[in-house]
Amino acid sequence: MTLHDVPDARPPVPGRPTIVLGSSASALGSAANALSVTEAGPFYALDLDLRDAWLAPAWHQIASRHATSTVRLRSLWLPATLTGFNVDRRYARITDLLVHGRDDLGLRELIVPRLAAEAPGVNLAAEARAFTKASNGVVRIAIGIRAASLMRHADHLDRLAAIRRTIEEWDLGVALDLTGDIPAGWEAEAAIARLVRRMSLVRLEPWLLPTGQPNLSPAGLLAARSLAMLADQGYSGIISLHTIGGGVLERTRVNRAASHSQLLYDDVLRRFTPAAVDDASRAPRWTSQQHHVFPEYP
């Protein structure tokens, strides 16, 4: 039995999202922080960003956590190309992670940016398309949109509309990254309305502080507006909570990140189904770490 063969897993309720931890690998390929918070927090799966990592994590680094808990690699964000020193070794590490991720770690989605045909280096977007095609539907592909990059253009809503036409034409999903330094002009409600029918995943910064008070920073306010719009639209895809980066953290900071993640996790459930956290009959499925029952994600 592989890591993603969980017995008696039930499908998520329509209109309710699946919640995963969003994190980044370190430059040299460590995912230790993300794995530790996933184990300590309420999550069963990981949304891992490799766009800024020079080296991908070794697949057995993730698989080793299965000895104590079920940690799945739900989705991977890939850079458009692989260039620079030691490309062959780095490409082999990514390929190894993709194959074992699909076969052993529950990998379900690869997220790639749009890529110009003339871009130099190993074309990972093309490799991802070939890999998902050979996976016979087990792994899907989505176009990743980083809002912070798109906002460099004044016509970002027009660009979103063009992206939507492309993904509809090619029957692709879209993953929206709302982390990082996004200028105030980002129209959260309009952007989500344009993409929600094709949106498989959205990454959010914390909208609550660890104390439970609203995060009044621009990133926190944007996340709160986006989450409210997702709830209004009955979004039932993946919400990735970005509460920890790729640097090495001591155990106390990992525990604080896990506690903060639990707070955000429960708030998402409250917003989408107000009775979910208080209803004892639902709690083991969605909030209890002790029961460790995992929904089968889409």
C-alpha positions in Angstrom: 0.0 0.0 0.0 1.4 3.4 -0.9 1.2 6.6 1.1 -1.9 7.9 -0.7 -3.9 4.6 -0.3 -5.8 5.6 2.8 -8.7 3.2 3.6 -12.2 4.5 4.0 -11.3 8.0 2.9 -14.4 10.1 2.2 -14.7 12.7 -0.5 -14.9 16.4 0.6 -18.3 17.9 1.0 -19.2 20.1 -2.1 -18.7 23.8 -1.4 -16.1 23.1 1.3 -12.4 23.5 0.6 -9.6 21.1 1.4 -6.9 22.8 3.5 -3.2 22.0 3.2 0.0 23.6 4.4 1.8 25.8 1.9 5.5 26.1 2.2 8.7 26.4 0.2 11.8 24.2 0.1 15.1 25.8 1.1 17.6 26.7 -1.5 19.4 23.4 -1.0 16.3 21.3 -1.0 15.3 20.9 2.6 11.6 20.6 3.4 12.1 19.9 7.1 10.2 23.0 8.4 7.1 22.2 6.2 7.1 18.6 7.2 7.4 19.4 10.9 4.5 21.9 10.8 2.4 19.5 8.8 2.9 16.8 11.4 2.4 19.1 14.4 -0.5 21.0 12.9 -3.9 20.0 11.6 -2.8 19.1 8.0 -2.5 15.8 6.2 -0.9 17.1 3.0 1.7 19.6 1.8 1.7 22.2 -1.0 5.4 22.6 -1.7 7.0 25.5 -3.7 10.2 24.7 -5.6 10.3 27.9 -7.7 13.2 29.5 -5.6 14.9 26.2 -4.7 18.3 25.5 -6.4 17.8 21.8 -5.6 14.6 19.8 -5.1 14.1 17.8 -1.9 15.0 14.2 -1.9 11.7 12.2 -2.0 12.7 9.9 0.9 13.0 13.0 3.1 9.2 13.3 2.8 8.5 9.5 2.8 10.4 9.1 6.1 7.7 11.0 7.9 5.3 8.2 7.2 6.8 6.2 10.0 5.0 8.4 12.5 2.2 10.1 10.5 0.7 10.3 7.1 2.2 13.3 5.3 1.3 13.6 1.7 2.8 15.8 -1.0 -0.4 17.1 -2.6 1.1 19.6 -5.1 4.4 21.0 -6.4 5.1 24.4 -7.8 7.9 24.1 -10.4 10.0 26.9 -12.0 9.5 27.4 -15.7 13.1 26.3 -16.5 16.1 24.8 -14.9 19.4 26.6 -15.7 22.8 27.1 -14.2 25.4 24.9 -12.6 25.0 21.1 -12.3 21.7 21.0 -14.3 21.8 17.2 -14.9 22.0 16.4 -11.2 19.3 18.9 -10.3 17.0 17.7 -13.1 17.5 14.1 -11.9 16.4 15.1 -8.4 13.2 16.7 -9.7 12.4 13.7 -11.9 13.0 11.4 -8.9 10.7 13.5 -6.8 7.9 13.5 -9.4 8.0 9.8 -10.0 8.0 8.8 -6.3 5.7 11.7 -5.5 3.1 10.2 -7.8 3.7 6.5 -6.9 4.4 6.8 -3.1 3.6 10.2 -1.7 0.1 11.1 -3.1 1.2 13.8 -5.6 -1.9 15.0 -7.5 -1.0 18.3 -9.1 2.0 20.0 -10.8 1.8 23.8 -11.0 3.9 25.5 -13.7 4.1 29.1 -15.0 3.4 30.1 -18.5 6.5 29.7 -20.6 7.7 31.4 -23.7 9.0 29.0 -26.3 12.4 30.7 -26.6 13.2 30.4 -22.8 16.7 28.8 -22.3 17.4 25.8 -20.1 15.5 22.6 -19.3 11.9 23.4 -20.0 10.2 22.1 -16.9 6.8 23.2 -18.0 7.0 20.9 -21.0 8.4 18.2 -18.8 5.5 18.6 -16.5 3.0 18.3 -19.3 4.6 15.1 -20.6 4.7 13.7 -17.0 1.0 14.4 -16.3 0.0 12.9 -19.7 1.9 9.7 -18.9 0.3 9.6 -15.4 -3.1 8.8 -17.0 -5.0 11.3 -14.9 -3.4 10.6 -11.5 -1.5 13.9 -11.6 -3.0 17.0 -13.1 -1.3 20.1 -14.4 -2.3 23.7 -13.5 -1.0 27.1 -14.6 0.4 29.0 -11.6 -0.4 32.7 -11.3 1.7 34.8 -8.9 -0.3 37.9 -8.2 2.8 39.8 -7.1 4.3 39.3 -10.6 1.1 40.0 -12.5 0.6 43.3 -10.7 3.6 44.7 -12.5 1.2 45.3 -15.3 -1.6 47.9 -15.1 -4.0 45.7 -17.0 -3.8 42.7 -14.6 -7.6 41.9 -14.9 -7.3 41.8 -18.7 -4.3 39.5 -18.4 -6.3 37.2 -16.0 -9.1 37.1 -18.6 -6.6 36.0 -21.3 -5.1 33.3 -19.0 -8.6 32.1 -18.3 -9.3 31.7 -22.0 -6.1 29.8 -22.4 -6.8 27.3 -19.6 -10.3 26.8 -20.8 -9.1 26.1 -24.3 -6.5 23.5 -23.0 -8.7 22.2 -20.2 -6.2 23.1 -17.5 -6.6 24.2 -13.9 -5.2 27.4 -12.4 -3.4 27.9 -9.1 -3.5 31.4 -7.7 -0.6 32.5 -5.4 -1.6 35.5 -3.2 1.6 35.4 -1.1 4.4 37.9 -1.1 4.4 41.7 -1.6 1.3 42.3 -3.7 0.5 46.0 -4.5 -2.7 47.5 -3.2 -4.2 47.7 -6.6 -4.9 44.0 -6.8 -8.7 43.5 -7.2 -9.2 40.4 -5.1 -12.9 39.9 -5.6 -12.8 40.5 -9.4 -9.7 38.3 -9.8 -11.3 35.4 -8.0 -14.6 35.8 -9.8 -12.8 35.5 -13.1 -10.8 32.3 -12.1 -12.9 30.4 -9.5 -14.5 28.0 -12.0 -11.0 26.7 -13.0 -9.2 27.3 -9.7 -7.8 24.1 -8.3 -5.6 25.8 -5.6 -5.2 29.2 -3.9 -2.3 30.2 -1.6 -3.0 32.7 1.1 -1.0 34.6 3.7 -2.3 34.6 7.3 -5.3 36.9 7.7 -5.2 36.4 11.5 -2.3 37.0 13.9 -1.2 34.2 16.2 -3.2 36.0 18.9 -6.4 35.6 16.9 -6.6 39.3 16.1 -7.0 40.4 12.5 -3.8 40.8 10.5 -4.1 44.5 9.3 -1.0 44.3 7.1 -1.7 44.7 3.3 -1.1 41.0 2.8 -3.4 40.0 5.7 -6.2 42.3 4.5 -5.9 40.9 1.0 -6.1 37.3 2.3 -9.2 38.1 4.3 -10.9 39.7 1.3 -10.0 36.8 -0.9 -11.1 34.2 1.6 -14.5 36.0 2.0 -14.9 35.9 -1.8 -14.0 32.2 -2.0 -16.6 31.4 0.7 -19.2 33.5 -1.1 -18.5 31.5 -4.3 -18.7 28.1 -2.6 -15.1 27.3 -3.5 -14.4 23.6 -3.0 -10.8 23.3 -4.2 -7.6 23.5 -2.2 -6.7 26.3 0.2 -3.0 26.4 0.9 -2.1 28.2 4.1 1.4 29.8 3.8 2.5 30.1 7.4 6.2 29.0 7.2 9.1 29.5 4.9 12.0 27.4 3.8 14.7 28.4 6.3 15.7 26.2 9.2 13.6 26.9 12.3 14.1 25.8 15.9 11.5 23.6 17.5 9.8 26.4 19.4 9.1 28.4 16.2 7.9 25.3 14.4 5.4 24.8 17.3 4.3 28.4 17.1 3.8 28.0 13.3 1.7 24.8 13.9 -0.5 26.6 16.5 -1.0 29.6 14.1 -1.8 27.2 11.3 -4.5 25.5 13.5 -6.0 28.9 14.2 -6.3 29.7 10.5 -7.4 26.2 9.6 -10.4 26.4 12.1 -11.3 29.9 10.8 -11.5 28.6 7.2 -13.9 25.9 8.4 -16.0 28.4 10.3 -16.3 30.7 7.3 -17.4 28.0 5.0 -19.5 25.9 7.4 -20.2 27.9 10.6 -21.2 24.7 12.6 -18.2 22.6 11.5 -15.9 23.4 14.4 -18.6 23.3 17.1 -20.4 20.2 15.8 -18.8 17.2 17.6 -20.0 14.8 15.0 -18.0 16.6 12.3 -14.9 17.4 14.4 -13.0 14.1 14.0 -13.1 14.4 10.2 -11.9 18.0 9.9 -10.2 19.2 13.1 -9.0 16.3 15.2 -5.4 15.3 15.0 -6.0 12.4 17.4 -8.4 10.6 15.0 -6.2 11.4 12.0 -8.9 10.8 9.4 -8.0 12.3 6.0 -10.4 13.3 3.2 -9.5 12.1 -0.2 -8.5 15.4 -1.9 -9.6 16.2 -5.5 
